[in-house]
Amino acid sequence: MFRETVKHVVLPVLYFMLYQFVFSFVCYVAATVYAVCAGGVSVDEILNLVSNGAPMTSLMGNYTTDAMAWGLLLSSLATMWHLTHFGYFNFGKQPLNKVKGGVMALSVVLVFLAMLVFNIIAQWAGLPDEMEVQMNALSKNVVGVLAIAVAGPILEEMLFRGAIQGHLMRKFSNPWIGILVASLVFGLIHVNPIQVFYATMLGIVFGWIYYRTGNLMPVVIGHVLNNSLAAVMMYFGLDAEEKALSASSEITLLLVSSVAAVVTAWLINRIQQDIIPWYDAADEQQATE
């Protein structure tokens, strides 16, 4: 069982990181070559920067953003193919038509409310955002928006909820083992301090929805909504306005959103009363033999 768990938890994450490294490197090299050929930069300028240990972003400008955007998009698509082709992932234990219509809508509402709650808490904690410049640049790049708002969320739900959490819930009788492990890995993989906290907490919400519905589509929709709204806010500079809210407004928003989130979760439980049998004791016994 331990070996199988490592295979389904550790290996997918390593492949995810490997694809990101390879495609980011290839796209960056391609962007550098294109910039030189297009006359945007010279070889001497690049060599001077490298010899001085200075970052290339100041010289490459938009070429760097393009390389980062294409690297994220292509690595996401490659990892999706890998997870599907090698059987790490399926969309759920039950077909989508078994998820009650109201639950789908309520799941999206719950994700939106959780976004508000955890974003306020993250701001209060004063966690640094070391990727703010890069994310703002990606939000103004068409390929970047596709990568962070569409391809990225779909991949991450396939990997962390579909592959990792799904496997752990089938192997352990306590579903919270799968939910918490997948959420923690999901948070840590973001590296950026504010995203580590935010992604971990939001991942718990995603994981609980996946556990209750047995289908990945509600959390995919919620995750796409989260990233799309973040991209729109960065593009129009609304994230700066959000950070400028008064303390009283933030407290009111936090309290209202928290209560609404609890009520929404209660409604999901009430409407989708039947929980599918994730855990299979016979399957666990077979894995340990």
Disulfide bonds with the S-S distance in Angstrom:
none
